[in-house]
Amino acid sequence: QFGAIILKPYASPHRYVVPLLCAHINFYVRLFVRVYTSPSLVKRAPTKRAYVYQCASCEAFALQPVARLASHANGSDKIVAGAGPPVDRHCAHCGGVHHVGGPLWSAPLHDAPFVERLQARLAAQAGAGDDALASTKQLNGLLSNVLEELPDVPLFTQLSAMCSTLHVTCPTLVAVVSALMRQGHRVSRSHTDPMAIKTDAPMAAVWDVLRCWARDNPPKALSETSPAHRILATPPATEADFTPLPEARALLDKKGKDGQKIHRFPPTPAEWGPGSLRTAHYSLGEGAEEEATTSKRARNQDKRARKRRELEGAAAAEGGEEA
């Protein structure tokens, strides 16, 4: 939910972990770590964790580090407790209450050299012919997104959810990225969602950008008690310019440095994922010849109900003939 993951310490108090790659793939999170042994560095583990304060109304969030590293004049470092909380009792944007979650991992989730080696190995396998993976394009797109993410920003901001709070249409990603870049903020995409971004801009700056957008694309009548009314009632502190920047276009470009197209967010097939009762994937093929690759589970989905309907239809037909 928060775009980061908790890494629990190993049983040994002298070991610590370093994430190599953490990716959200389809319906699960895949995490690869490397374990090191160092009693001195284990003490710094609390500085890599944080609590998150998230508004229950507008979903704005702020991080509260568990601990921080304080440097002394003699060059020594000391682990001290984090100072907080980072927010007031009520949300500064909409007045809602905060929920507290965590602790979650707030340090970098990816190791860039490791991810680059993975990409190089994929490219080598793709040129080998028979040894190439069927999902090479999808994996290359995922790793490209991971490499472009801001390493020091653990959580992402979902623009579609924020626009849903304001009841306005969602602006294009290049427009929002350009507006934030003009204000001096760093921005990147997130590999988890095509409309999610990672940025070092404070939540107030992101809301200001959407306030400017809502002024030109106003929502319908809002309740005075709604979070949208409270947020839009505050004028933006900084005017946003949505004119696309070349840097933003380059960031969102679907082609890599070599000019090859990158499948960043490939669409999933219609039969992807588990099917629910009455809406099984098997029904997608009704009226057409059954595919040879249809799984046994899909064929048996809703089998009893279909058999009961056939029996009822046959009984009704017999009754009509006797009449």
Secondary structure by P-SEA (a helix, b strand, c coil): cccbbbbbbcccccbbbbbccccccccbbbbbbbbbbbaaaaaaccccbbbbbbbcccccbbbbbcbbbbbccccbbbbbccccccccccccccbbbbbbbccccccccccaaaaaaaaaaaaaaaacccccccaaaaaaaaaaaaaaccccccccccaaaaaaaaccccccaaaaaaaaaaabbbbbbbcccccbbbccccaaaaaaaaaaaaaaccccccccccaaaaaacccccbbbbccccaaaaaaacccccccccccccccccccccccccccccccccccccccccccccccccaaaaaaaaaaaaaaaaaaaaac
